[in-house]
Amino acid sequence: MTPASQSGRTRVLCGCIPVIPVLTLRDAAWAEPLARTLAAAGLSVLEVTLRSDAALPAIRAMAQVPGVQIGAGTVLTPEDAFRAREAGATFAVSPGLTDRLISACEDAALPLLPGVATASEAMIAAEHGFDMLKFFPAEPAGGVPLLKALHGPLPHLAFCPTGGIGPHNARSYLALPNVSCVGGSWIAPEPLMARGDWDAIGTLARDAAELAA
């Protein structure tokens, strides 16, 4: 899978929903009910960050939920990519981009959504064949004004901004012509997952699914 075909796949996924929930699970038992809750609310593309021991088991459980596309987030190394693919992830998300990670995702046939924070990084990613990019960390890196500025010289690139985004500013990002969706961690807060309060998470997810309306 070439970078161009990887990027084509992530562009399709990012165009499906306005918000990709960014999930850090400390308990794999939360995975299945969480995935079902989010999918029922209209958010079927999910990112599980590789920041806990429960991440890979959670990806395995979520991958069994019909209609859900599971991405592995915080993919930093080739080993991360291969483990994520084996667990059932259908795409990978990274805060940056390296040659080793590109090669690993090619070998694993795992579409990659690479992170960039500057015009130079975006141009380098484009030279490698990526035109769907994660803009990270969105708010600290310049937020909406920077993405507006990038659209002029780089109109062929699309972004999924992540980092510092919530219901208070998501619409401002989604209104930009070069933003396909945003990534957000506010949809499934850990206290709600720990309590098993899937109704509350479902409400947050439905509100997020309607942001682009």
Z-matrix of the N, CA and C atoms (Angstrom, degrees):
N
C 1 1.465
C 2 1.525 1 108.98
N 3 1.331 2 116.79 1 115.24
C 4 1.455 3 121.51 2 -178.12
C 5 1.524 4 110.70 3 -75.97
N 6 1.350 5 117.36 4 161.09
C 7 1.470 6 118.57 5 175.96
C 8 1.524 7 113.00 6 -55.10
N 9 1.327 8 117.53 7 -37.24
C 10 1.464 9 119.34 8 -179.95
C 11 1.522 10 111.51 9 -64.15
N 12 1.348 11 116.70 10 -42.26
C 13 1.456 12 118.99 11 178.92
C 14 1.525 13 110.93 12 -71.67
N 15 1.345 14 116.90 13 -34.52
C 16 1.460 15 120.13 14 174.27
C 17 1.517 16 110.24 15 -59.44
N 18 1.335 17 115.33 16 -46.68
C 19 1.462 18 120.15 17 -176.77
C 20 1.522 19 110.90 18 -66.50
N 21 1.337 20 116.14 19 -35.81
C 22 1.453 21 119.24 20 176.96
C 23 1.516 22 111.61 21 -61.51
N 24 1.336 23 115.94 22 -39.85
C 25 1.457 24 120.39 23 179.75
C 26 1.531 25 110.66 24 -67.93
N 27 1.325 26 117.84 25 -44.82
C 28 1.467 27 119.05 26 -179.67
C 29 1.525 28 111.06 27 -68.28
N 30 1.327 29 117.77 28 -30.46
C 31 1.469 30 119.72 29 177.20
C 32 1.526 31 109.99 30 -63.71
N 33 1.333 32 116.33 31 -40.72
C 34 1.464 33 120.31 32 177.77
C 35 1.525 34 110.32 33 -63.01
N 36 1.338 35 116.50 34 -46.79
C 37 1.460 36 120.19 35 -179.10
C 38 1.524 37 111.26 36 -61.96
N 39 1.328 38 116.09 37 -43.87
C 40 1.467 39 119.90 38 -177.97
C 41 1.519 40 112.09 39 -68.93
N 42 1.327 41 116.48 40 -20.94
C 43 1.459 42 119.64 41 178.61
C 44 1.513 43 113.59 42 -85.58
N 45 1.348 44 116.96 43 -3.85
C 46 1.465 45 120.63 44 -176.03
C 47 1.516 46 113.20 45 -78.58
N 48 1.322 47 116.90 46 -34.67
C 49 1.460 48 121.01 47 -173.24
C 50 1.527 49 109.08 48 -141.66
N 51 1.340 50 118.28 49 155.56
C 52 1.466 51 119.59 50 -179.86
C 53 1.521 52 113.94 51 -75.20
N 54 1.333 53 117.07 52 -26.47
C 55 1.470 54 121.10 53 -176.35
C 56 1.526 55 109.64 54 -133.37
N 57 1.325 56 116.51 55 129.06
C 58 1.458 57 121.63 56 169.28
C 59 1.527 58 107.31 57 -96.48
N 60 1.328 59 118.12 58 114.33
C 61 1.464 60 119.10 59 176.47
C 62 1.529 61 110.66 60 -63.60
N 63 1.325 62 116.08 61 128.74
C 64 1.462 63 122.04 62 176.72
C 65 1.520 64 106.88 63 -100.64
N 66 1.334 65 115.85 64 114.41
C 67 1.458 66 121.85 65 -166.89
C 68 1.517 67 111.16 66 -116.90
N 69 1.316 68 116.49 67 131.17
C 70 1.459 69 122.26 68 170.98
C 71 1.521 70 106.94 69 -118.30
N 72 1.321 71 116.18 70 109.12
C 73 1.458 72 121.28 71 -175.05
C 74 1.520 73 110.33 72 -103.63
N 75 1.316 74 115.72 73 126.88
C 76 1.466 75 121.22 74 176.10
C 77 1.521 76 112.23 75 -92.48
N 78 1.336 77 116.23 76 -9.95
C 79 1.454 78 120.97 77 -178.41
C 80 1.526 79 107.68 78 -140.02
N 81 1.326 80 117.04 79 119.85
C 82 1.462 81 120.83 80 -178.74
C 83 1.520 82 112.49 81 -65.15
N 84 1.339 83 117.55 82 -19.20
C 85 1.464 84 120.19 83 178.41
C 86 1.524 85 111.58 84 -65.83
N 87 1.312 86 117.33 85 -19.93
C 88 1.466 87 120.08 86 178.07
C 89 1.527 88 112.05 87 -76.18
N 90 1.318 89 117.97 88 -18.42
C 91 1.464 90 122.38 89 -164.50
C 92 1.521 91 113.26 90 -62.06
N 93 1.334 92 117.11 91 -54.76
C 94 1.458 93 118.79 92 -174.28
C 95 1.517 94 113.08 93 -63.97
N 96 1.350 95 119.44 94 -50.76
C 97 1.469 96 117.66 95 179.13
C 98 1.518 97 112.73 96 -63.51
N 99 1.325 98 117.06 97 -31.82
C 100 1.457 99 119.36 98 177.85
C 101 1.521 100 110.69 99 -66.18
N 102 1.326 101 116.70 100 -47.15
C 103 1.461 102 120.04 101 -179.75
C 104 1.524 103 111.33 102 -61.24
N 105 1.313 104 116.30 103 -42.23
C 106 1.467 105 119.24 104 179.92
C 107 1.529 106 110.77 105 -65.41
N 108 1.321 107 117.22 106 -39.83
C 109 1.463 108 121.47 107 179.35
C 110 1.524 109 110.98 108 -63.32
N 111 1.332 110 116.28 109 -46.64
C 112 1.464 111 120.13 110 -177.87
C 113 1.525 112 111.08 111 -66.89
N 114 1.327 113 116.67 112 -42.01
C 115 1.463 114 119.31 113 -179.96
C 116 1.527 115 111.14 114 -64.40
N 117 1.338 116 116.81 115 -41.17
C 118 1.462 117 120.03 116 179.62
C 119 1.520 118 111.78 117 -64.08
N 120 1.335 119 116.37 118 -26.93
C 121 1.465 120 121.21 119 179.89
C 122 1.530 121 112.00 120 -85.25
N 123 1.312 122 117.65 121 -4.65
C 124 1.463 123 120.66 122 177.77
C 125 1.508 124 115.12 123 104.80
N 126 1.334 125 117.65 124 6.92
C 127 1.465 126 121.64 125 178.38
C 128 1.526 127 107.86 126 -112.92
N 129 1.318 128 116.22 127 97.46
C 130 1.464 129 120.87 128 -172.69
C 131 1.526 130 113.19 129 -106.52
N 132 1.321 131 118.04 130 -2.74
C 133 1.462 132 122.01 131 176.36
C 134 1.524 133 107.23 132 -111.09
N 135 1.328 134 116.99 133 116.82
C 136 1.460 135 122.12 134 -171.17
C 137 1.520 136 110.26 135 -124.93
N 138 1.330 137 115.63 136 150.69
C 139 1.462 138 121.94 137 175.15
C 140 1.530 139 108.99 138 -120.63
N 141 1.325 140 115.80 139 121.51
C 142 1.461 141 121.76 140 176.02
C 143 1.520 142 107.98 141 -106.53
N 144 1.308 143 116.90 142 115.36
C 145 1.462 144 119.91 143 -176.39
C 146 1.526 145 110.64 144 -74.73
N 147 1.329 146 115.41 145 143.17
C 148 1.468 147 120.72 146 178.07
C 149 1.528 148 109.98 147 -85.17
N 150 1.307 149 115.61 148 58.21
C 151 1.463 150 121.49 149 -176.12
C 152 1.523 151 112.39 150 -115.84
N 153 1.311 152 117.15 151 9.89
C 154 1.463 153 120.19 152 178.49
C 155 1.518 154 109.08 153 -148.71
N 156 1.313 155 115.98 154 160.93
C 157 1.462 156 120.76 155 177.89
C 158 1.524 157 111.89 156 -65.82
N 159 1.313 158 116.33 157 -20.44
C 160 1.466 159 120.26 158 -179.08
C 161 1.521 160 112.86 159 -84.62
N 162 1.328 161 118.39 160 -5.87
C 163 1.461 162 120.52 161 -171.53
C 164 1.526 163 113.25 162 -60.74
N 165 1.325 164 117.74 163 -52.71
C 166 1.460 165 120.03 164 -176.84
C 167 1.529 166 111.98 165 -66.38
N 168 1.348 167 118.95 166 -44.38
C 169 1.469 168 117.53 167 173.54
C 170 1.525 169 112.78 168 -59.47
N 171 1.329 170 117.16 169 -35.10
C 172 1.465 171 120.34 170 178.38
C 173 1.523 172 110.68 171 -66.22
N 174 1.329 173 116.76 172 -41.61
C 175 1.465 174 120.16 173 177.71
C 176 1.524 175 109.86 174 -61.29
N 177 1.331 176 117.13 175 -42.79
C 178 1.470 177 120.50 176 178.95
C 179 1.525 178 110.98 177 -59.04
N 180 1.327 179 116.55 178 -43.82
C 181 1.463 180 120.20 179 -179.01
C 182 1.523 181 111.27 180 -67.94
N 183 1.323 182 116.95 181 -44.16
C 184 1.461 183 120.60 182 -178.23
C 185 1.524 184 111.96 183 -66.73
N 186 1.328 185 116.32 184 -32.05
C 187 1.464 186 120.57 185 -178.78
C 188 1.521 187 112.11 186 -64.41
N 189 1.343 188 116.82 187 -17.25
C 190 1.458 189 120.86 188 178.84
C 191 1.524 190 112.93 189 -86.53
N 192 1.326 191 117.02 190 -8.18
C 193 1.466 192 120.56 191 -178.45
C 194 1.524 193 109.05 192 -81.72
N 195 1.323 194 118.58 193 121.12
C 196 1.465 195 120.73 194 -176.86
C 197 1.523 196 112.85 195 -58.22
N 198 1.326 197 114.85 196 138.04
C 199 1.458 198 120.88 197 174.03
C 200 1.507 199 115.82 198 81.66
N 201 1.331 200 117.53 199 2.38
C 202 1.462 201 121.25 200 -176.86
C 203 1.523 202 109.96 201 -103.90
N 204 1.326 203 116.47 202 135.58
C 205 1.458 204 123.34 203 173.31
C 206 1.521 205 108.08 204 -106.18
N 207 1.324 206 116.46 205 121.29
C 208 1.460 207 121.06 206 -175.66
C 209 1.517 208 110.52 207 -107.83
N 210 1.322 209 115.71 208 124.04
C 211 1.457 210 121.18 209 173.69
C 212 1.507 211 110.44 210 -105.61
N 213 1.313 212 115.94 211 147.68
C 214 1.459 213 121.58 212 174.15
C 215 1.521 214 108.19 213 -96.03
N 216 1.321 215 116.72 214 123.24
C 217 1.456 216 120.98 215 179.35
C 218 1.516 217 112.19 216 -98.52
N 219 1.320 218 115.26 217 166.56
C 220 1.468 219 122.17 218 -178.02
C 221 1.530 220 110.68 219 56.09
N 222 1.324 221 116.08 220 41.63
C 223 1.470 222 121.57 221 175.21
C 224 1.526 223 107.26 222 -81.99
N 225 1.316 224 115.94 223 114.26
C 226 1.467 225 121.31 224 -172.64
C 227 1.518 226 113.63 225 -112.84
N 228 1.326 227 118.01 226 -25.17
C 229 1.461 228 121.74 227 -172.19
C 230 1.519 229 110.29 228 -132.33
N 231 1.328 230 117.04 229 163.96
C 232 1.469 231 119.19 230 172.98
C 233 1.520 232 112.30 231 -56.85
N 234 1.331 233 116.54 232 -38.40
C 235 1.458 234 119.73 233 179.25
C 236 1.524 235 111.30 234 -61.23
N 237 1.333 236 116.69 235 -40.51
C 238 1.463 237 120.19 236 176.35
C 239 1.523 238 110.51 237 -58.57
N 240 1.333 239 116.59 238 -44.04
C 241 1.463 240 121.01 239 -177.38
C 242 1.523 241 111.27 240 -63.00
N 243 1.326 242 116.58 241 -46.63
C 244 1.458 243 119.33 242 -178.05
C 245 1.530 244 111.65 243 -67.39
N 246 1.329 245 117.10 244 -39.71
C 247 1.461 246 119.67 245 178.77
C 248 1.530 247 110.79 246 -65.90
N 249 1.321 248 116.26 247 -39.18
C 250 1.460 249 119.83 248 179.47
C 251 1.524 250 110.81 249 -64.73
N 252 1.321 251 116.33 250 -43.34
C 253 1.460 252 120.26 251 179.09
C 254 1.525 253 110.89 252 -62.40
N 255 1.329 254 116.42 253 -42.95
C 256 1.463 255 120.50 254 -179.66
C 257 1.525 256 111.03 255 -63.88
N 258 1.324 257 116.59 256 -32.79
C 259 1.461 258 120.82 257 -179.51
C 260 1.519 259 112.61 258 -75.50
N 261 1.323 260 117.14 259 -15.56
C 262 1.453 261 119.53 260 178.39
C 263 1.513 262 115.38 261 115.73
N 264 1.332 263 117.64 262 5.33
C 265 1.466 264 120.02 263 176.64
C 266 1.521 265 110.07 264 -64.29
N 267 1.321 266 116.27 265 141.67
C 268 1.461 267 120.57 266 179.20
C 269 1.523 268 112.48 267 -105.21
N 270 1.332 269 116.84 268 -4.28
C 271 1.460 270 120.86 269 171.32
C 272 1.523 271 108.01 270 -159.52
N 273 1.322 272 115.37 271 164.90
C 274 1.463 273 122.03 272 -179.50
C 275 1.517 274 109.33 273 -123.89
N 276 1.320 275 115.85 274 148.25
C 277 1.462 276 122.29 275 177.31
C 278 1.524 277 107.57 276 -127.12
N 279 1.331 278 116.12 277 131.20
C 280 1.452 279 120.79 278 -178.78
C 281 1.524 280 109.95 279 -127.91
N 282 1.338 281 118.16 280 147.94
C 283 1.471 282 119.61 281 176.36
C 284 1.517 283 113.10 282 -71.35
N 285 1.328 284 117.57 283 -14.43
C 286 1.462 285 121.66 284 -179.83
C 287 1.514 286 110.65 285 -148.17
N 288 1.332 287 115.79 286 -159.02
C 289 1.466 288 120.63 287 -176.57
C 290 1.518 289 108.94 288 -147.77
N 291 1.337 290 115.88 289 128.27
C 292 1.460 291 121.22 290 176.02
C 293 1.518 292 109.24 291 -131.71
N 294 1.324 293 116.28 292 158.17
C 295 1.462 294 120.10 293 178.55
C 296 1.520 295 111.44 294 -61.35
N 297 1.345 296 117.34 295 -40.12
C 298 1.461 297 120.45 296 -179.34
C 299 1.527 298 111.01 297 -64.33
N 300 1.313 299 116.99 298 -37.71
C 301 1.454 300 120.07 299 -179.79
C 302 1.527 301 110.75 300 -70.28
N 303 1.321 302 116.70 301 -39.21
C 304 1.470 303 120.02 302 176.15
C 305 1.517 304 110.09 303 -58.70
N 306 1.330 305 116.99 304 -48.62
C 307 1.467 306 121.20 305 -178.39
C 308 1.519 307 111.34 306 -62.42
N 309 1.332 308 116.39 307 -42.14
C 310 1.461 309 119.84 308 -179.01
C 311 1.519 310 111.26 309 -63.85
N 312 1.332 311 117.25 310 -43.19
C 313 1.462 312 119.72 311 179.75
C 314 1.522 313 111.34 312 -67.88
N 315 1.327 314 117.35 313 -32.76
C 316 1.467 315 120.28 314 172.90
C 317 1.519 316 110.07 315 -61.96
N 318 1.331 317 116.96 316 -48.23
C 319 1.461 318 121.62 317 -177.98
C 320 1.527 319 111.80 318 -64.92
N 321 1.324 320 116.16 319 -35.50
C 322 1.458 321 120.58 320 -178.49
C 323 1.527 322 112.67 321 -86.06
N 324 1.329 323 117.57 322 -3.57
C 325 1.467 324 121.96 323 -175.15
C 326 1.529 325 110.18 324 53.27
N 327 1.323 326 114.59 325 44.73
C 328 1.461 327 121.88 326 -177.64
C 329 1.525 328 109.25 327 -114.79
N 330 1.317 329 119.20 328 109.06
C 331 1.461 330 120.83 329 179.04
C 332 1.525 331 111.31 330 -56.87
N 333 1.330 332 115.49 331 137.22
C 334 1.462 333 121.46 332 -175.87
C 335 1.515 334 110.89 333 -115.77
N 336 1.333 335 115.56 334 133.32
C 337 1.458 336 122.84 335 170.24
C 338 1.527 337 106.44 336 -107.40
N 339 1.338 338 117.41 337 97.33
C 340 1.466 339 120.07 338 -174.24
C 341 1.522 340 111.95 339 -85.70
N 342 1.324 341 115.19 340 149.22
C 343 1.451 342 120.86 341 -179.08
C 344 1.516 343 112.74 342 -90.98
N 345 1.334 344 115.62 343 142.63
C 346 1.463 345 123.01 344 174.55
C 347 1.518 346 108.16 345 -138.82
N 348 1.337 347 115.85 346 157.08
C 349 1.464 348 119.73 347 179.08
C 350 1.519 349 112.39 348 -132.84
N 351 1.337 350 117.45 349 -7.47
C 352 1.467 351 121.03 350 -177.24
C 353 1.520 352 110.24 351 -137.46
N 354 1.335 353 115.62 352 167.75
C 355 1.459 354 120.43 353 176.68
C 356 1.524 355 110.86 354 -62.70
N 357 1.326 356 117.59 355 -40.86
C 358 1.460 357 120.28 356 179.83
C 359 1.527 358 111.45 357 -62.43
N 360 1.324 359 116.96 358 -43.67
C 361 1.458 360 119.87 359 178.51
C 362 1.522 361 111.01 360 -64.18
N 363 1.321 362 117.60 361 -39.25
C 364 1.461 363 120.81 362 177.63
C 365 1.525 364 110.92 363 -64.04
N 366 1.326 365 117.17 364 -39.76
C 367 1.467 366 120.76 365 179.09
C 368 1.525 367 111.16 366 -66.85
N 369 1.325 368 117.06 367 -39.05
C 370 1.464 369 120.75 368 177.28
C 371 1.524 370 110.35 369 -63.95
N 372 1.332 371 116.46 370 -44.28
C 373 1.459 372 119.69 371 178.05
C 374 1.527 373 110.65 372 -60.92
N 375 1.340 374 116.66 373 -40.75
C 376 1.462 375 120.36 374 179.13
C 377 1.527 376 111.16 375 -64.69
N 378 1.334 377 117.76 376 -37.31
C 379 1.461 378 120.84 377 177.21
C 380 1.525 379 111.74 378 -62.16
N 381 1.330 380 115.81 379 -29.14
C 382 1.469 381 120.38 380 177.92
C 383 1.528 382 112.03 381 -82.84
N 384 1.326 383 117.39 382 -5.81
C 385 1.453 384 120.49 383 177.65
C 386 1.514 385 115.60 384 105.28
N 387 1.332 386 117.49 385 5.54
C 388 1.465 387 120.71 386 -179.84
C 389 1.528 388 110.14 387 -94.39
N 390 1.329 389 116.65 388 129.23
C 391 1.465 390 119.70 389 175.19
C 392 1.525 391 112.14 390 -124.41
N 393 1.328 392 117.53 391 1.17
C 394 1.463 393 122.94 392 171.67
C 395 1.519 394 106.46 393 -117.29
N 396 1.344 395 116.82 394 115.97
C 397 1.456 396 121.88 395 -169.03
C 398 1.522 397 111.28 396 -128.75
N 399 1.314 398 114.82 397 149.61
C 400 1.462 399 121.01 398 169.42
C 401 1.527 400 107.37 399 -85.44
N 402 1.320 401 117.39 400 129.18
C 403 1.465 402 121.26 401 175.22
C 404 1.517 403 106.89 402 -98.74
N 405 1.345 404 115.77 403 108.85
C 406 1.463 405 120.77 404 -171.00
C 407 1.520 406 111.01 405 -146.22
N 408 1.347 407 117.62 406 140.45
C 409 1.474 408 127.51 407 -9.14
C 410 1.515 409 109.73 408 -80.57
N 411 1.296 410 117.59 409 122.62
C 412 1.460 411 122.03 410 -166.46
C 413 1.528 412 114.21 411 -56.29
N 414 1.308 413 117.60 412 -58.36
C 415 1.461 414 119.63 413 -175.92
C 416 1.531 415 112.16 414 -66.02
N 417 1.339 416 120.33 415 -50.07
C 418 1.466 417 119.55 416 178.66
C 419 1.521 418 113.48 417 -62.06
N 420 1.337 419 117.28 418 -29.23
C 421 1.469 420 120.21 419 -176.08
C 422 1.529 421 113.19 420 -80.10
N 423 1.311 422 118.38 421 -11.82
C 424 1.465 423 119.70 422 179.29
C 425 1.505 424 114.40 423 136.39
N 426 1.331 425 117.07 424 -11.11
C 427 1.451 426 121.77 425 171.73
C 428 1.515 427 115.75 426 58.06
N 429 1.319 428 114.46 427 -147.03
C 430 1.463 429 122.01 428 -177.10
C 431 1.531 430 112.50 429 -57.17
N 432 1.351 431 120.01 430 -44.79
C 433 1.467 432 118.95 431 -179.79
C 434 1.529 433 113.04 432 -59.02
N 435 1.338 434 117.77 433 -39.58
C 436 1.461 435 118.88 434 179.86
C 437 1.520 436 111.33 435 -67.99
N 438 1.321 437 117.79 436 -42.33
C 439 1.463 438 119.70 437 178.57
C 440 1.526 439 111.27 438 -63.42
N 441 1.332 440 117.67 439 -38.05
C 442 1.467 441 120.41 440 175.00
C 443 1.522 442 110.66 441 -60.01
N 444 1.322 443 116.32 442 -43.31
C 445 1.460 444 120.75 443 -179.11
C 446 1.526 445 111.55 444 -66.69
N 447 1.337 446 117.87 445 -35.84
C 448 1.464 447 121.22 446 -179.05
C 449 1.523 448 112.36 447 -69.94
N 450 1.317 449 116.79 448 -27.09
C 451 1.468 450 119.04 449 -175.30
C 452 1.533 451 112.14 450 -63.89
N 453 1.315 452 117.66 451 -34.75
C 454 1.461 453 119.98 452 -179.39
C 455 1.520 454 113.05 453 -59.57
N 456 1.342 455 118.55 454 -59.30
C 457 1.456 456 119.87 455 -178.44
C 458 1.523 457 114.41 456 -79.73
N 459 1.340 458 117.89 457 -18.41
C 460 1.474 459 121.08 458 -175.63
C 461 1.530 460 110.41 459 -128.27
N 462 1.334 461 117.44 460 58.12
C 463 1.470 462 119.52 461 -173.68
C 464 1.524 463 113.65 462 -70.39
N 465 1.334 464 117.36 463 -14.67
C 466 1.470 465 121.00 464 -178.46
C 467 1.526 466 112.71 465 -83.39
N 468 1.327 467 117.60 466 -6.59
C 469 1.456 468 120.95 467 -177.46
C 470 1.528 469 111.16 468 -99.14
N 471 1.336 470 115.51 469 141.64
C 472 1.458 471 122.07 470 176.01
C 473 1.525 472 108.55 471 -118.86
N 474 1.325 473 115.88 472 154.00
C 475 1.455 474 120.52 473 -172.17
C 476 1.525 475 112.47 474 -133.15
N 477 1.328 476 113.82 475 151.02
C 478 1.458 477 123.05 476 167.24
C 479 1.524 478 106.69 477 -117.37
N 480 1.328 479 119.35 478 92.71
C 481 1.466 480 121.20 479 -179.94
C 482 1.524 481 111.17 480 -67.64
N 483 1.313 482 115.71 481 137.91
C 484 1.462 483 122.19 482 179.53
C 485 1.526 484 108.43 483 -145.63
N 486 1.320 485 115.84 484 137.64
C 487 1.460 486 120.43 485 177.95
C 488 1.517 487 111.25 486 116.35
N 489 1.322 488 116.58 487 102.92
C 490 1.457 489 120.81 488 -179.25
C 491 1.513 490 113.97 489 82.32
N 492 1.317 491 116.67 490 16.39
C 493 1.468 492 120.30 491 -178.13
C 494 1.522 493 109.42 492 -104.02
N 495 1.322 494 115.63 493 137.11
C 496 1.459 495 122.16 494 178.99
C 497 1.511 496 109.49 495 -149.06
N 498 1.313 497 117.69 496 -173.36
C 499 1.471 498 120.26 497 -179.01
C 500 1.519 499 113.14 498 -62.76
N 501 1.336 500 117.38 499 -18.71
C 502 1.461 501 120.68 500 -179.15
C 503 1.532 502 112.86 501 -75.81
N 504 1.330 503 118.34 502 -23.37
C 505 1.468 504 119.33 503 -176.80
C 506 1.521 505 114.02 504 -133.80
N 507 1.331 506 118.33 505 0.03
C 508 1.466 507 119.99 506 -176.36
C 509 1.524 508 112.05 507 -60.90
N 510 1.342 509 117.50 508 -39.41
C 511 1.471 510 119.48 509 -178.04
C 512 1.534 511 111.39 510 -62.59
N 513 1.325 512 117.29 511 -34.02
C 514 1.467 513 119.52 512 179.69
C 515 1.521 514 110.73 513 -63.34
N 516 1.325 515 116.71 514 -37.91
C 517 1.469 516 120.35 515 176.58
C 518 1.526 517 111.00 516 -70.70
N 519 1.331 518 116.08 517 -45.83
C 520 1.463 519 120.05 518 -176.02
C 521 1.525 520 112.45 519 -65.21
N 522 1.322 521 117.48 520 -20.29
C 523 1.461 522 120.99 521 178.81
C 524 1.530 523 112.32 522 -76.85
N 525 1.330 524 117.85 523 -13.17
C 526 1.463 525 121.02 524 -178.25
C 527 1.522 526 110.93 525 -76.15
N 528 1.338 527 117.80 526 143.25
C 529 1.467 528 119.98 527 -177.87
C 530 1.517 529 114.26 528 -69.06
N 531 1.327 530 117.86 529 -19.68
C 532 1.464 531 120.34 530 -178.84
C 533 1.529 532 113.17 531 -102.94
N 534 1.322 533 117.15 532 15.07
C 535 1.470 534 121.27 533 177.72
C 536 1.523 535 108.95 534 -112.14
N 537 1.336 536 115.81 535 121.64
C 538 1.465 537 121.70 536 178.68
C 539 1.518 538 111.74 537 -87.98
N 540 1.324 539 116.39 538 -36.21
C 541 1.461 540 122.21 539 -179.72
C 542 1.520 541 106.96 540 -165.86
N 543 1.305 542 116.73 541 175.98
C 544 1.466 543 121.02 542 173.98
C 545 1.524 544 108.53 543 -124.73
N 546 1.316 545 116.12 544 158.28
C 547 1.453 546 121.57 545 172.61
C 548 1.513 547 109.19 546 -104.82
N 549 1.339 548 116.42 547 137.91
C 550 1.461 549 118.33 548 -177.07
C 551 1.507 550 112.74 549 -147.29
N 552 1.320 551 115.49 550 139.83
C 553 1.461 552 121.27 551 179.49
C 554 1.520 553 112.47 552 -98.74
N 555 1.344 554 117.07 553 -1.71
C 556 1.463 555 119.04 554 -175.24
C 557 1.526 556 112.86 555 -75.75
N 558 1.317 557 117.73 556 -14.26
C 559 1.465 558 120.90 557 -171.10
C 560 1.527 559 112.28 558 -74.21
N 561 1.327 560 116.74 559 -31.88
C 562 1.467 561 120.21 560 -178.45
C 563 1.523 562 109.99 561 -130.98
N 564 1.327 563 117.92 562 73.90
C 565 1.469 564 120.68 563 179.45
C 566 1.528 565 110.67 564 -62.35
N 567 1.321 566 115.78 565 145.18
C 568 1.461 567 119.68 566 -177.74
C 569 1.528 568 113.33 567 -57.47
N 570 1.350 569 120.05 568 -40.72
C 571 1.473 570 118.07 569 179.28
C 572 1.532 571 112.61 570 -58.87
N 573 1.324 572 117.68 571 -37.39
C 574 1.469 573 119.66 572 179.11
C 575 1.531 574 110.62 573 -70.11
N 576 1.335 575 117.01 574 -39.82
C 577 1.469 576 119.07 575 177.48
C 578 1.520 577 110.70 576 -64.22
N 579 1.315 578 116.87 577 -42.09
C 580 1.462 579 120.72 578 -178.04
C 581 1.532 580 111.10 579 -63.65
N 582 1.331 581 116.79 580 -32.71
C 583 1.471 582 120.22 581 178.97
C 584 1.521 583 112.30 582 -84.27
N 585 1.348 584 115.66 583 -10.05
C 586 1.457 585 118.61 584 -175.41
C 587 1.512 586 112.38 585 69.80
N 588 1.318 587 116.33 586 30.48
C 589 1.467 588 120.72 587 -177.85
C 590 1.529 589 108.70 588 -87.01
N 591 1.313 590 115.43 589 71.75
C 592 1.461 591 120.66 590 -176.68
C 593 1.523 592 111.71 591 -69.31
N 594 1.330 593 117.86 592 -26.71
C 595 1.464 594 119.81 593 177.32
C 596 1.532 595 110.55 594 -63.78
N 597 1.330 596 116.59 595 -44.22
C 598 1.463 597 119.86 596 179.46
C 599 1.524 598 110.87 597 -65.58
N 600 1.319 599 116.54 598 -40.98
C 601 1.464 600 119.68 599 177.69
C 602 1.521 601 110.23 600 -65.13
N 603 1.327 602 116.79 601 -38.60
C 604 1.466 603 119.85 602 177.41
C 605 1.515 604 112.11 603 -60.78
N 606 1.331 605 117.10 604 -38.68
C 607 1.460 606 120.67 605 177.80
C 608 1.528 607 110.97 606 -64.08
N 609 1.337 608 116.58 607 -45.53
C 610 1.466 609 120.25 608 177.45
C 611 1.522 610 111.03 609 -61.54
N 612 1.325 611 116.48 610 -39.08
C 613 1.457 612 120.46 611 -178.77
C 614 1.520 613 111.70 612 -68.53
N 615 1.326 614 117.00 613 -41.19
C 616 1.473 615 119.36 614 178.82
C 617 1.522 616 110.65 615 -64.57
N 618 1.319 617 116.70 616 -39.71
C 619 1.472 618 119.67 617 177.02
C 620 1.526 619 110.10 618 -62.37
N 621 1.314 620 116.97 619 -40.93
C 622 1.473 621 120.85 620 179.79
C 623 1.522 622 110.84 621 -66.65
N 624 1.323 623 116.53 622 -39.84
C 625 1.472 624 120.45 623 -178.96
C 626 1.522 625 111.86 624 -63.78
N 627 1.330 626 116.45 625 -22.47
C 628 1.465 627 120.74 626 -177.80
C 629 1.531 628 113.06 627 -95.48
N 630 1.317 629 117.81 628 3.92
C 631 1.465 630 119.93 629 -174.89
C 632 1.516 631 113.22 630 -64.44
N 633 1.317 632 117.21 631 -31.77
C 634 1.470 633 119.81 632 -178.21
C 635 1.521 634 112.34 633 -86.28
N 636 1.326 635 116.83 634 -2.62
C 637 1.480 636 119.90 635 -176.88
C 638 1.514 637 111.66 636 -69.24
